[in-house]
Amino acid sequence: MNIHDLVTQYVDFRRTLGEKCKTNEAILRSFCRAVGPQTRVTRVRVRQVATFLAGTGPISSNWHAKYSALNGFFQFAVSHAYLDKAPLPTQLPKRPPTLVPYIYSPAELRRLLDAIPSCLRIPQRLEPPTMRAMLLAMYGAGLRRQEVLDLALADVDLPQALLTIRNTKFFKSRLVPIGRDLTQVLSGYARWRAETHPAAGVDSRFFLGRDGTPIGWWTLYHAFQRLRKCAGVQRSDGGRYQPRLQDLRHSFAVHRLTAWYRQGSDVQRLVYPLSVYLGHAHLTETQVYLTMTPELLQQAGRRFERYARGEDHHA
């Protein structure tokens, strides 16, 4: 069987298991182009795989992402008797350091919001009221960037202060209650949206571009990069990446946990509902936040000290 057809068969199989498989399919299609889509899978050699994995730049996490996609594909080929052995390199490079999310301080969040009117004042795809409401939705409700972009008008129930997040990561949907402040922000944006884009139907996206159409990921990405530079928000901890849009979600989680510690709440018990609220597939994804900032570790340490002295019975 040629590699193009086998990749199609493999991707279809993964999707029957409930995976979107978009990233892995893109990697495998790229590999098909590199070796020739009509090449028989039995003719693929280790050196071809190694060349594809190496790419043209330094070793990065992308190497391991490509290896993981190819490993799954070739194991599928072996298990279905299309191959006797996976043509994969036996020596793997060391993984680069894990990306450390950036946790925005309240002051930095305020600077970002304050910079929106001046930074986005010239005509462009994303209007200032939309940018402000989107950033506050990501931070105030812990939403993923694509969840904000995909949010439909019908999924925003402001009288009930409830968002419906549909078919998100892992094909899951969830209900997200929102607080009074965010409800007021989104209500204000909804009124502005109705006046500015009166032709938008009930099936349209909640957040719209200047022309009344859905906002693309690259539009939001470039607008945020410009905004971050205007606001002077940058990391100084030696991290590999500058503060990102998705770090608003991480900041929401860390700030929520820190507030619970300060209030004396049973944080270990509350981590589970926070995990559900964020749409995490596993509790361990949420528990990572417990050690993400010095302030959070300090709050946890104080809680443990009180527990050790017998002053706190739910540490």
N, C-alpha and C positions, 0 to 999 in steps of 0.2 A: 504494500500500500504506500502511496506517496505521502509525504509529510503534511501537505496541506489538508488532505482528506482526513488523516488521522488526528490532526489538531482539531478539526471540526467535530469529529466523533468524541474526542476527549472533553472539549468544552461543553458539548451537549450533555455529556455524562455528569460533569460537575454541576451543571445547572439543575439537573434532576435531583441533586442533593440539597438544593436550596441556596446555592451560591450564585452571586452575580457574575463572578469570574471575569470582570471587565479588564482588570489590570493584567491578570495572567494571560488572558487571550491576546491582549495587545503585545505582550512580550513574546508569546509563541508565534504570532503572525509576523513579528519583526524577525524572529529567527528563521521562519519559513522564507522570507525574502532574502535573508543573508545566504542561505544554503541552496535556494532554488525551490519553489513550491512543488515542483513535480519530482523532486529527488525522492527516491525510495527511502523509507526510514532505515532500512538495513544498510544503506550506503553512507549514512551520517557517521563521521569520524570524530574522535575525541579532539583532535586539533581544531576542527571547525567549531565545535562547541566552545573550546577554550578561547578562540579568537573572538567569538560573539560575546562571551562573558567579559573579556578584557576591555572591549570597546576602545575608545580613543583617549580617555582621560585616566586619572589616578583611580585606584581601587576605592570604591565607596559602598554605601549600603545598597546601591543599585545592583552591584555585582551579586550580592546575596539574594536580592529579590529575583533576579534573572535565573540564578541557580535553582532557587526554590521552585520556580515555575517549570523549568526544564526537568528538574528531578521528578516532580509529580507527573509530568507528561510521559517521560521515558519509563517510569515505573508502571504506568498504565499500559504502555506498549508491551512491556515484558510480561505483565500479568495476563495480557490477551494474546500472547504468543506471536506478536509481531516482531519482537526482538528477543535475543537470548540474554543480552546484557546491556545495561544503560551506558551509552558512550559519554560518560561524565568524567571530568578530571578527578583524581583521587586526593589531591592536595588542595585544600581551601585556604584562601588568605584570611588573615585575622580580621574580624569585624571591626569597623571604625567605632569610635565611642558613641554610645546611645545618645540620641538627640534629647536635650534637656529642655522641656517647655519653659517659656518665659512667663513669669507671673507678674502681671501689671500691678503696680501700686495704685491706690485710689487717686493719688495726685496725677499719675500718668494717664489714667483713664479720663480724668477731667481735662487734661491738656489735649488729648485726642479729640474730645467732643468740642472743646472751645475752638480748636483750629479748623473745624469743618467749614464754617461760613467763609473764611478768608481763603482757605486752601482750595475749595471747590467752587469759588465764585464765578469762574469763567465757564461758558457753556460747554458741557460735556455730557457723556452718556448717563452718568449717575448724579442726581441732584442732591444738594445738601440735606433736605429733610429726610430723604430716603436713606442716605448714608448714616445719619444719626440714629434713625429708628432701627436699622439693621444691626449696627454695632451694639446698641442697647439690648436688642433681642438676643444676640449671641452671648452677651455677658449676663444679662438679667435672667435668662432662662437656660443658660448652658447649652445652647443649640450648636450643632455642627454647622459649618459654613454652607454646605449643600442643603441642609435642612432649612436654613433661612431662605436660600434662593428658591427652593421648591415650594415654599409655603403658599398655599392657595388662599384666596379670599374667603372661601367657604370653610376653611379650616381654622379661622380666627374668630372665636366666639368671645367677644369683648364683654357683653353683659354677664357672662358666666366666668370671665377671666380664665379662659381655657384655650389652649392651642392643641390641634390634632396634627401630629407629625406622622406622615404616612410613608410606608414602604421605604424606610430609611436603611441605614447600614444593617446587614444581616436580614434584610427583607422584613423587618419588624415595624410595627406602628405603635404609637404610644400617645397617651394624653398627658399634656404638660400644663399644670396649673401655674398661673403667673401672679406675681404680687401686685399690690395696688399701684406702686410707682410705674412699673412697666406697663400695666394696663392703661394708665393715663397717657404714657408716651405713645403707645400704639393707637389709642383712641384719637389722639391729636393727629397722628400721621394718617389715620383712616379718613378723617375729615379733609385734610389737605389733599389726599389722594383722590377723593370723590370730586373735589373742585377742579383739580388739575387734570385728571384723566376720567372725565364723565362717561366716556364711551367704553371703558373697561367693563366687561361682563362679569357675572357672578362666578364664571369658571376661570377667571384670570388669576394670575399670581398676585399675592398680596403686595409684594414689593415690586415696583415697576420702574423701568428706565424712563428717560426723558421722553421717548417716543411712545410710551405706553405699552411696550413689549417687555417680556421677561429679561432679567439681567443675567448676563453670562458670568461664568466664574472668572475669566480673565479681566473683564471690566471691573469687577469688585476687587480683584487682586491688585491691579495697577492703581486703582483709586486709593486703596489702603496704603500701598507703599508710598505714594505721594503724600498722603495725610500723615503717616508716621514720621516722615522726614520733616514735614512742616512743623509738627509738634515737638520735634527734637527727642523722640522716644527711641532709644537704642540700648542694646545690652552692653554691659561692661564687665561681664563675668567670664569672658573668654569662650562663650558658647559659639557653636559653628554657624548658627542662624540668627538673624535679627528677629525681633518680636513679630509674630505672625497673627493672622486673623484667628486661627484655631486656638491660639493661646488665650483668647478671651474666654473660651469655654473652660480651659484649665484654670484660669484665674477665678472664675465663678466657683468652681469646686473647692479650691484651696481657701478662698475667702469664706465660703459657707462653713467649712470644717473649722477654720480658725474661730469664727463667731460662735460656733457650738461649744468649743473648748472654753472660750471666755465666759459663756453663759453657764458653764458647769453641766452641760447636757451629757448624756450617755452617748459619746461619739461612736463607739464600736457598734452600738445597736443602730444608730442612725445611718451608718455607712451603707447598709443594704437598701433602704428606701432612696438614698441619694443615687445609688447605682441604677435603680429602676428609673428614676427621674431622668438620668443622663442617657438612658438607653444602652447601657453597657451589657455585653453578652455574659461577662463573668465578673464576679465580685472583686477578683484580684485587680481588674483594671481600675477600679475605684480606690482600692486600698493603697495603690501607688501614691495617691495624692497625700496620704498621711505623713510622708517623709519628704515632701517636695520643697519646703521652705524652712529656713532657720526659725522663723517665728512660730510656725506650726509645730516644729519639733520642741521648741521651748514651751509652748502651751501644753503639749503632750507630757513633757517632763514634769511640769508643775502638777498636772493631774496625777501622775504616777506617785510623786512625792506625797501628795495628800492621801492617796490610797494606802501607801506604805505606812503612813502614820495613823491609819484608821479613821481618817476624816472624810473619806470619799468611798462609798460602797458600790459604785458602778463604774469604776475605771476600766 
